[in-house]
Amino acid sequence: MALTTSLAGRVRNTSLPKSHALLPLLEAIVNDIQAIDARDDNSGATGRIHVQVHRDSQTELNFGPSGPGRAPMKPIVGFTIEDDGVGFTPQNMSSFETLDSDFKADLGCRGVGRLLWLKAFDRVSVRSAYEDDDGSLRGRQFKFSVGQEVEHDGEADGFTRPGTVVSLDGFKRSFQQQAPKGVDAIAREVFEHCIWYFLRPGGAPALTVADDDESVSLADLMDEFVDSAMSSSTIKVKGHKFDMLNLRLKVTARNSAPRLHWCAASRVVIEENLTGKIPGLHGKLVDGESGEFVYACYLTSDFLDERVRSDRTAFDISDRVPGEAFVDDLSLDNIREAVLVEIAKILEGPLESARKQGKQRVHDFVSKRAPRYRPVLAKIEERGITVNPSVNDQDLELQLHRHLQKIESEAFVQGQEIFAEADGEPADDYAERLADYLATVSEINQSDLAAYVSRRRTVLDLLSRLIRANKNGKYSREDAIHSLIVPMRTESNDVASEGSNLWIIDERLAFHEYLASDKTLKSMPVTGSESTKEPDILATRLIDSPVLAAEGQKLPLPSIVVVEIKRPMRKDATEDKNPIQQCLDYVKRIRAGGVMTATGRPIPPTQEPPAFCYIIADLTEKMIERCEISDLRPTHDGLGYFGYNNAAKAYIEVMSFDGLVNAATERNRAFFDKLGLPT
């Protein structure tokens, strides 16, 4: 009993990913190349293939002037592919009418290319001429569609020599939207798909892609893409032979990453980015003889030909074989591993140069921009870090940070094991492992300290910029500077001590029991006041607990700190905006007492806690006058005033912005110098 096949069913069951929208066109072009290869003439002509791109001819509605840039291209509705190959001979026609034909199986063909035509296009028409057995030119033409299948339409005329014209019409919208639009982009995709034919001995036919406005010759792309062939290599993986064609590609925006092209049936099936898969292999490489290039490998094998899927978008090969593999089990990972080993040999010189440049890039970055990694750099390098010499600072920081996190995680596990072992009978190498662990912890702690100091340098740099006038002569608002010193409208329950930068004013302010920033006094549990006036910063510290005191543990309240920040070069005309008096008023309200701490403990009323008032403001004429009226003395550098108010029991210090930055820098200079940070 004979079996029948449904063309509609076969098309429906044929896979064509939208990302491969041009694959039907590429299959048609490969058929043309094979038809030209099949010619049995001695003319020496290379053959010719022309691809014409057809766009929607309907006039688009004009809704007004268009924006800048190139006008949008009209949608592609089809292609015409013309060649001067052997044509649709009786054997070719018979193969075309036989689904899953094995007529060109020796060329890697699966007989599914025409199914892809109908997957992406509504209809196909073919006109062809061929020579019969006695050398006479014969023609044929037919239509091909899902509904009518093959419809013969008599003999084709107009041919003077063998050849074929295939028209792919009615480009389906879902594929049309995913396909490249421009002629240049289409030509490049054709070239990359068929590059093997251009690289083989004898080369490829003269192939052009054009629309009504533009034409691109793929021979020109060959000169643009390929610098030179490096070598051909052969490797064996579990008894299977694989051929590697190694190329130097010219460095362009498109050719910027090393790639491995998995090929089957003379087509590229998978394109794999090799960046970082071999130490030193990232982007462009440098060879002392030929200069810069990008590496590309085209991998071919009978093994790949036999296992390529019918749609030629993947292989029926496992990514990896789980468990203990049998001798004949071969996965993509096995093949890739062998290919990478061979590539490392081929590129030995350029890779070594790239690794040295990458190492120098890391050292320069750590020395100048990220000193926190200096204590652990040796351990990071032991882990085999290799970077692209042209990597940007942000990406390099992320790579180093990931390595540091792994070192910290491994140290934590190592410490748990060592401490658990200490309670029993230690192993012979216990002392050695303990010493190694302690050395690692020391390096991590040094890294944390370096990060802390480096952050301080960055904060001071930012503050220095904020206090300068911009190109329009305007200064930053006080809230920008305020937010740098401490986040606005926060309490110490909202932000950890390291989240603020009060150390800029006074190192002692980095540790406090209570902090309120830009909040009304009424909202501060520490005051119990009904006032809605807002001091910029208010902090208290508990006696006998100068460092990280437990909140609300010790009473009575020993000290109050108030900080007021004004806009750089601000000139206040009215006396009621005197920041010195504002600070003293805040102190008076807080001392009214009868309130609770931030943790809800009552504070007895008292007038004893000394107060420290810091005013950050430029020394304008008005500000200097206020300092003198308050009986404050100028500092030795002339950038501030200080004094003590007996009535308010308050120490007062007025600091200009320049004085603030200078003082903070000097206090930290030793740390900055130790890390090599500029001061």
Secondary structure, DSSP 4 states (H G I P E B T S, - for coil): ------HHHHHHT----GGGTTHHHHHHHHHHHHHHHT----S----EEEEEEEE--SPPP--S---SSSPPPPPEEEEEEEE-SS-S-HHHHHHHTSTT--TTGGGT--S-HHHHHHHHEEEEEEEEEEE-TTS-EEEEEEEEETTTEEEE-----S-SSSEEEEEEEEE-HHHHTTS--SHHHHHHHHHHHTHHHHHSTT---EEEEE-SS-EEEHHHHHHHHEEEEEEEEEEEETTEEEEEEEEEE---SSS-S-EEEEEETTEEEEEEE-TTSSTT-SS-EEETTTEEEEEEEEEE-HHHHHHB-TTSSSBSS-SS--SS--TT---HHHHHHHHHHHHHHHTHHHHHHHHHHHHHHHHHHHHHT-GGGGGGHHHHHHTT----TT--HHHHHHHHHHHHHHHHHHHHHHHHHHHHHHTS---TTHHHHHHHHHHHHHHHHHHHHHHHHHHHHHHHHHHHHHTS--TTS----HHHHHHHHS-TTEETTTS-GGGS-GGGT-GGGGS-SEEEES--GGG-TTT--------SEEEEE-TT-TTTPPTT-S-S--EEEEEEE--TT----SGGG-HHHHHHHHHHHHHT--EE-TTS-EE---S-S-EEEEEE----HHHHHHHHHTTPEEPTTSSEEEEEETTTTEEEEEE-HHHHHHHHHHHHHHHHHHHT---
